[in-house]
Amino acid sequence: MKLSIPLKRADKDRKTEREKVEERREEVLSRGRKFKYPLQYAKHRLVINTVIIAVVGVVLLVVAGWAALYKFQDMGDIMYRISLVLPVPVAKVDGKNVRFSDYLMTARSSLTTLDVQSAFDGREEDYGAIENGYKRQALTQAEELTYALKLGEELGVTVSDDEVTVAFDEHRKVGGADRSEESFLKVLNVNFGLSKDEYKRMLYLSLMRSKVAQAVDKEAEATAKKVEQALRENNGDFQKVKEALGDKVEFMTTGGLIDNKNVDGGRSGKAMTLNVGEMSGRFLSTNGDGYYFVKTIEKSETQVSYVSLYVRFTEFAKKFEEVQTAGLIKEYIDIKELDSEE
């Protein structure tokens, strides 16, 4: 009995010691939690604040960009590049958005030409009214081309990359100068402020408009067939065909020899491929605005004289005018307001 008492006390002391260790451990951990949880809370707040700042920053950028494009109509490089990346609209034509970049591309090109001409003439007049005129013209053109894209989608009309490349090469040789691509691009940049991609975009839009104008103009197609028949009946006398068909066709003559690379819708080039006295069949003008018939009168190695008949496309212009009259064009910038402020 005497030996059992000290043993129980020893066991009790050992348990008490373990309990003290556990209590000490819990105390240390508890103190650590006081530092741990506030740090986690701080990180959480940091993430929330970062997200809020980012959202506010994006909103401010959007608002600033909107003001720059739509209110102040900034046409600088930065806003133009942004409009190329973000397909923001400058107007809407019959439900289809007009790309701001297409408008800016045309307007900037026209204004570059104006600046070059101004520097060349050495004049210092205020070109404010002229600039706004170019802007108005560029916006209307962008709307018209967008309408052509809309009709093209409905009619299944397309323009391939190969067609754009062929047109680019033809333009490079306009005027009889077989320029290298490098020199041609330099001319485009200096005189029009255009890069190769921008010029190809212009060519694409122009070709699309030409194809659509041809596709929708059934009257021009019918008139062209009448011209073909009248030429056969009158032994290729262009003047008599003009008299027979009246206002439906236009008669033109060079009145003498001109350069075989003359910019005339492709007539001089076509005439150079014919023998003297020979006439061509119907062909589409390089401007895509109608059909031509040509008869070669005289030619040399580098010059040619011809007469021609022209059947103009008019249906597409009528359709676009109807869209304008019906109020189906909504513009998001006000160029007229700028005019009045000046």
FILO-684030 format. One record per residue (C-alpha): residue in three letters; y, x, z. Coordinates in steps of 0.2 Angstrom, whole numbers, plus 2048, in hexadecimal, padded with zeros to 3 digits. Layout:
N
+--------+-----+-----+-----+
: residu :   v :   u :   w :
+--------+-----+-----+-----+
:    ALA :   Y :   X :   Z :
...
+--------+-----+-----+-----+
END
This chain:
342
+--------+-----+-----+-----+
: residu :   v :   u :   w :
+--------+-----+-----+-----+
:    MET : 800 : 800 : 800 :
:    LYS : 80C : 80E : 804 :
:    LEU : 809 : 816 : 7F3 :
:    SER : 80C : 807 : 7E9 :
:    ILE : 81E : 804 : 7EE :
:    PRO : 825 : 814 : 7E7 :
:    LEU : 81C : 811 : 7D6 :
:    LYS : 824 : 800 : 7D4 :
:    ARG : 835 : 807 : 7D8 :
:    ALA : 832 : 815 : 7CB :
:    ASP : 82D : 808 : 7BE :
:    LYS : 83C : 7FE : 7C2 :
:    ASP : 848 : 80D : 7C1 :
:    ARG : 841 : 812 : 7B0 :
:    LYS : 844 : 800 : 7A9 :
:    THR : 855 : 800 : 7B0 :
:    GLU : 858 : 810 : 7A7 :
:    ARG : 852 : 809 : 796 :
:    GLU : 85D : 7FA : 799 :
:    LYS : 86C : 805 : 79C :
:    VAL : 868 : 80F : 78B :
:    GLU : 867 : 7FE : 782 :
:    GLU : 877 : 7F8 : 78A :
:    ARG : 880 : 809 : 785 :
:    ARG : 879 : 807 : 773 :
:    GLU : 880 : 7F6 : 772 :
:    GLU : 890 : 7FB : 779 :
:    VAL : 892 : 809 : 76C :
:    LEU : 88D : 7FD : 75E :
:    SER : 899 : 7F0 : 764 :
:    ARG : 8A7 : 7FC : 763 :
:    GLY : 8A2 : 801 : 752 :
:    ARG : 8A3 : 7EF : 74C :
:    LYS : 8B5 : 7EE : 751 :
:    PHE : 8B9 : 7FC : 744 :
:    LYS : 8AC : 7F6 : 737 :
:    TYR : 8B1 : 7E3 : 735 :
:    PRO : 8C4 : 7E6 : 734 :
:    LEU : 8C1 : 7F3 : 726 :
:    GLN : 8B6 : 7E6 : 71D :
:    TYR : 8C3 : 7D9 : 71F :
:    ALA : 8D0 : 7E5 : 718 :
:    LYS : 8C6 : 7E9 : 709 :
:    HIS : 8C4 : 7D6 : 706 :
:    ARG : 8D7 : 7D4 : 707 :
:    LEU : 8D9 : 7E3 : 6FB :
:    VAL : 8CE : 7DB : 6EE :
:    ILE : 8D7 : 7CA : 6EF :
:    ASN : 8E8 : 7D2 : 6EE :
:    THR : 8E2 : 7DD : 6DF :
:    VAL : 8DC : 7CD : 6D6 :
:    ILE : 8EC : 7C4 : 6DA :
:    ILE : 8F7 : 7D2 : 6D4 :
:    ALA : 8ED : 7D4 : 6C4 :
:    VAL : 8EE : 7C1 : 6C0 :
:    VAL : 901 : 7C1 : 6C3 :
:    GLY : 902 : 7D1 : 6B8 :
:    VAL : 8F9 : 7C8 : 6AA :
:    VAL : 903 : 7B8 : 6AC :
:    LEU : 914 : 7C3 : 6AB :
:    LEU : 90E : 7CC : 69C :
:    VAL : 909 : 7BC : 693 :
:    VAL : 91A : 7B4 : 697 :
:    ALA : 923 : 7C4 : 692 :
:    GLY : 919 : 7C4 : 682 :
:    TRP : 91D : 7B2 : 67E :
:    ALA : 92F : 7B4 : 681 :
:    ALA : 930 : 7C4 : 676 :
:    LEU : 927 : 7BB : 668 :
:    TYR : 92D : 7A9 : 669 :
:    LYS : 93E : 7AA : 671 :
:    PHE : 945 : 7BB : 66D :
:    GLN : 93A : 7BD : 65D :
:    ASP : 937 : 7CF : 660 :
:    MET : 931 : 7D7 : 64F :
:    GLY : 92E : 7E8 : 656 :
:    ASP : 91E : 7F2 : 654 :
:    ILE : 917 : 7EE : 666 :
:    MET : 918 : 7DB : 664 :
:    TYR : 912 : 7DC : 652 :
:    ARG : 903 : 7E6 : 657 :
:    ILE : 8FF : 7DA : 665 :
:    SER : 900 : 7CC : 658 :
:    LEU : 8F3 : 7D5 : 64E :
:    VAL : 8E7 : 7D5 : 65D :
:    LEU : 8EB : 7C4 : 664 :
:    PRO : 8EB : 7B6 : 656 :
:    VAL : 8FA : 7AD : 65D :
:    PRO : 902 : 7A0 : 652 :
:    VAL : 914 : 7A0 : 64C :
:    ALA : 911 : 78E : 644 :
:    LYS : 904 : 782 : 63F :
:    VAL : 901 : 77A : 62E :
:    ASP : 8F7 : 76A : 62D :
:    GLY : 8ED : 76F : 63C :
:    LYS : 8EA : 782 : 638 :
:    ASN : 8F3 : 78F : 642 :
:    VAL : 8FF : 79B : 638 :
:    ARG : 8FC : 7AD : 63F :
:    PHE : 90B : 7B5 : 647 :
:    SER : 905 : 7C6 : 640 :
:    ASP : 906 : 7BF : 62E :
:    TYR : 917 : 7B9 : 630 :
:    LEU : 91D : 7C9 : 638 :
:    MET : 914 : 7D4 : 62B :
:    THR : 91E : 7CB : 61D :
:    ALA : 92E : 7CB : 626 :
:    ARG : 92E : 7DD : 62C :
:    SER : 929 : 7E2 : 61A :
:    SER : 938 : 7D9 : 613 :
:    LEU : 944 : 7E0 : 620 :
:    THR : 93E : 7F1 : 61D :
:    THR : 942 : 7EF : 60B :
:    LEU : 953 : 7E8 : 610 :
:    ASP : 956 : 7F8 : 61B :
:    VAL : 951 : 804 : 60D :
:    GLN : 95C : 7FB : 601 :
:    SER : 96B : 7FB : 60D :
:    ALA : 969 : 80E : 610 :
:    PHE : 968 : 811 : 5FE :
:    ASP : 978 : 807 : 5FA :
:    GLY : 981 : 80F : 609 :
:    ARG : 987 : 7FE : 60F :
:    GLU : 98A : 7F9 : 621 :
:    GLU : 98C : 7E6 : 61F :
:    ASP : 985 : 7DB : 62D :
:    TYR : 974 : 7D5 : 625 :
:    GLY : 971 : 7C8 : 633 :
:    ALA : 971 : 7BA : 627 :
:    ILE : 967 : 7C3 : 61A :
:    GLU : 95A : 7C8 : 627 :
:    ASN : 958 : 7B6 : 62D :
:    GLY : 956 : 7B0 : 61B :
:    TYR : 948 : 7BD : 619 :
:    LYS : 940 : 7B6 : 62A :
:    ARG : 941 : 7A4 : 624 :
:    GLN : 939 : 7A9 : 613 :
:    ALA : 92C : 7B3 : 61C :
:    LEU : 927 : 7A4 : 627 :
:    THR : 927 : 798 : 619 :
:    GLN : 91C : 7A4 : 60F :
:    ALA : 910 : 7A6 : 61E :
:    GLU : 90F : 793 : 61F :
:    GLU : 90B : 791 : 60D :
:    LEU : 8FD : 79F : 60D :
:    THR : 8F6 : 797 : 61D :
:    TYR : 8F5 : 787 : 614 :
:    ALA : 8EC : 78F : 605 :
:    LEU : 8DF : 796 : 612 :
:    LYS : 8DD : 784 : 618 :
:    LEU : 8DA : 77D : 607 :
:    GLY : 8CF : 78C : 603 :
:    GLU : 8C4 : 788 : 612 :
:    GLU : 8C2 : 776 : 60C :
:    LEU : 8BF : 77B : 5FA :
:    GLY : 8B3 : 789 : 5FE :
:    VAL : 8BF : 796 : 5F5 :
:    THR : 8BD : 7A8 : 5FB :
:    VAL : 8C4 : 7B9 : 5F7 :
:    SER : 8B8 : 7C8 : 5F9 :
:    ASP : 8BC : 7D9 : 5FF :
:    ASP : 8B8 : 7E0 : 5EE :
:    GLU : 8C5 : 7D4 : 5E6 :
:    VAL : 8D2 : 7DB : 5F2 :
:    THR : 8CD : 7ED : 5EE :
:    VAL : 8CF : 7EA : 5DB :
:    ALA : 8E0 : 7E2 : 5DE :
:    PHE : 8E5 : 7F0 : 5E9 :
:    ASP : 8E0 : 7FD : 5DB :
:    GLU : 8E9 : 7F2 : 5CE :
:    HIS : 8F9 : 7F2 : 5D8 :
:    ARG : 8F8 : 805 : 5DB :
:    LYS : 8FA : 807 : 5C8 :
:    VAL : 907 : 7FA : 5C5 :
:    GLY : 916 : 801 : 5BA :
:    GLY : 90B : 80D : 5B1 :
:    ALA : 90A : 81A : 5BF :
:    ASP : 8F9 : 81E : 5C3 :
:    ARG : 8FD : 823 : 5D5 :
:    SER : 8F1 : 82A : 5E1 :
:    GLU : 8ED : 81F : 5F0 :
:    GLU : 8F6 : 82B : 5FC :
:    SER : 906 : 82A : 5F2 :
:    PHE : 905 : 817 : 5EF :
:    LEU : 903 : 815 : 602 :
:    LYS : 912 : 820 : 605 :
:    VAL : 91C : 814 : 5F9 :
:    LEU : 916 : 805 : 603 :
:    ASN : 91A : 80C : 614 :
:    VAL : 92B : 813 : 60F :
:    ASN : 932 : 804 : 605 :
:    PHE : 928 : 7F6 : 60D :
:    GLY : 922 : 7FC : 61E :
:    LEU : 910 : 7F8 : 61A :
:    SER : 900 : 800 : 61D :
:    LYS : 8F1 : 7FF : 612 :
:    ASP : 8E9 : 7F2 : 61D :
:    GLU : 8F9 : 7E7 : 61D :
:    TYR : 8FA : 7E8 : 60B :
:    LYS : 8E8 : 7E3 : 609 :
:    ARG : 8EB : 7D4 : 614 :
:    MET : 8FA : 7CF : 609 :
:    LEU : 8EF : 7D1 : 5F9 :
:    TYR : 8E1 : 7C6 : 602 :
:    LEU : 8ED : 7B8 : 606 :
:    SER : 8F5 : 7B9 : 5F4 :
:    LEU : 8E4 : 7B9 : 5EC :
:    MET : 8DF : 7AA : 5F7 :
:    ARG : 8EE : 7A0 : 5F2 :
:    SER : 8EB : 7A4 : 5DF :
:    LYS : 8DA : 79E : 5E0 :
:    VAL : 8DE : 78F : 5E9 :
:    ALA : 8EC : 78B : 5DE :
:    GLN : 8E1 : 78C : 5CF :
:    ALA : 8D3 : 782 : 5D7 :
:    VAL : 8DE : 773 : 5DC :
:    ASP : 8E8 : 772 : 5CC :
:    LYS : 8DE : 767 : 5C0 :
:    GLU : 8ED : 763 : 5B6 :
:    ALA : 8F0 : 775 : 5B2 :
:    GLU : 8DE : 777 : 5AD :
:    ALA : 8E0 : 768 : 5A1 :
:    THR : 8F0 : 76F : 59A :
:    ALA : 8E8 : 77F : 596 :
:    LYS : 8DA : 777 : 58C :
:    LYS : 8E7 : 76E : 582 :
:    VAL : 8F0 : 77E : 57F :
:    GLU : 8DF : 786 : 578 :
:    GLN : 8DD : 777 : 56D :
:    ALA : 8EF : 777 : 567 :
:    LEU : 8EE : 78A : 563 :
:    ARG : 8DE : 787 : 558 :
:    GLU : 8E7 : 778 : 54F :
:    ASN : 8F7 : 782 : 54C :
:    ASN : 8EF : 792 : 547 :
:    GLY : 8F5 : 79B : 556 :
:    ASP : 907 : 797 : 554 :
:    PHE : 90E : 798 : 566 :
:    GLN : 91F : 790 : 562 :
:    LYS : 917 : 780 : 55B :
:    VAL : 90B : 77E : 569 :
:    LYS : 91A : 77F : 575 :
:    GLU : 923 : 771 : 56B :
:    ALA : 913 : 767 : 56B :
:    LEU : 910 : 768 : 57E :
:    GLY : 922 : 768 : 584 :
:    ASP : 925 : 76B : 596 :
:    LYS : 913 : 76E : 59A :
:    VAL : 914 : 780 : 594 :
:    GLU : 921 : 78E : 593 :
:    PHE : 923 : 798 : 584 :
:    MET : 929 : 7AA : 586 :
:    THR : 92C : 7B9 : 57B :
:    THR : 930 : 7CC : 57F :
:    GLY : 93C : 7CC : 570 :
:    GLY : 937 : 7DE : 56D :
:    LEU : 92C : 7EC : 573 :
:    ILE : 92A : 7EE : 586 :
:    ASP : 920 : 7FA : 591 :
:    ASN : 90D : 7F6 : 590 :
:    LYS : 90D : 7F7 : 5A3 :
:    ASN : 91B : 7EB : 5A5 :
:    VAL : 91A : 7E0 : 5B5 :
:    ASP : 918 : 7CF : 5AC :
:    GLY : 909 : 7C7 : 5B4 :
:    GLY : 8FD : 7D1 : 5AA :
:    ARG : 903 : 7CC : 598 :
:    SER : 908 : 7DD : 592 :
:    GLY : 8F8 : 7E4 : 597 :
:    LYS : 8EE : 7D6 : 58F :
:    ALA : 8F9 : 7D8 : 57F :
:    MET : 8F4 : 7EA : 57E :
:    THR : 8E2 : 7E6 : 57D :
:    LEU : 8E5 : 7DB : 56D :
:    ASN : 8E8 : 7DF : 55B :
:    VAL : 8F9 : 7DB : 553 :
:    GLY : 8F8 : 7C8 : 54F :
:    GLU : 8E9 : 7C5 : 55B :
:    MET : 8EB : 7B9 : 569 :
:    SER : 8E2 : 7B8 : 57A :
:    GLY : 8D9 : 7AA : 582 :
:    ARG : 8DF : 7A3 : 592 :
:    PHE : 8E0 : 7AF : 5A1 :
:    LEU : 8E7 : 7AE : 5B3 :
:    SER : 8F7 : 7B6 : 5B6 :
:    THR : 8F6 : 7C5 : 5C2 :
:    ASN : 902 : 7BB : 5CE :
:    GLY : 8F5 : 7AD : 5CE :
:    ASP : 903 : 7A0 : 5CA :
:    GLY : 8FC : 79A : 5B9 :
:    TYR : 8F3 : 79D : 5A9 :
:    TYR : 8F9 : 7A8 : 59B :
:    PHE : 8F6 : 7A8 : 588 :
:    VAL : 8FC : 7B8 : 57F :
:    LYS : 8FE : 7BD : 56D :
:    THR : 902 : 7CF : 568 :
:    ILE : 911 : 7D1 : 55C :
:    GLU : 912 : 7E4 : 55B :
:    LYS : 90C : 7F3 : 565 :
:    SER : 90C : 806 : 566 :
:    GLU : 903 : 811 : 571 :
:    THR : 90E : 80D : 581 :
:    GLN : 917 : 7FD : 57C :
:    VAL : 914 : 7EC : 576 :
:    SER : 91C : 7DC : 571 :
:    TYR : 915 : 7CB : 573 :
:    VAL : 918 : 7B8 : 574 :
:    SER : 910 : 7AE : 582 :
:    LEU : 90C : 79C : 588 :
:    TYR : 90C : 799 : 59B :
:    VAL : 904 : 78A : 5A4 :
:    ARG : 90B : 78A : 5B6 :
:    PHE : 901 : 785 : 5C5 :
:    THR : 90B : 777 : 5CE :
:    GLU : 8FE : 76D : 5D8 :
:    PHE : 8FD : 779 : 5E7 :
:    ALA : 910 : 77A : 5E9 :
:    LYS : 910 : 766 : 5E9 :
:    LYS : 903 : 765 : 5F6 :
:    PHE : 90C : 772 : 601 :
:    GLU : 91D : 768 : 5FF :
:    GLU : 914 : 758 : 604 :
:    VAL : 90E : 761 : 614 :
:    GLN : 920 : 766 : 617 :
:    THR : 927 : 755 : 614 :
:    ALA : 91A : 74C : 61F :
:    GLY : 91F : 757 : 62E :
:    LEU : 90E : 75F : 62F :
:    ILE : 915 : 770 : 632 :
:    LYS : 91A : 775 : 644 :
:    GLU : 923 : 785 : 647 :
:    TYR : 924 : 78E : 657 :
:    ILE : 933 : 798 : 654 :
:    ASP : 945 : 792 : 64E :
:    ILE : 94D : 79D : 641 :
:    LYS : 95A : 791 : 63E :
:    GLU : 960 : 792 : 650 :
:    LEU : 962 : 7A4 : 64E :
:    ASP : 96D : 7A1 : 63F :
:    SER : 978 : 796 : 648 :
:    GLU : 97A : 7A2 : 657 :
:    GLU : 980 : 7AF : 64B :
+--------+-----+-----+-----+
END
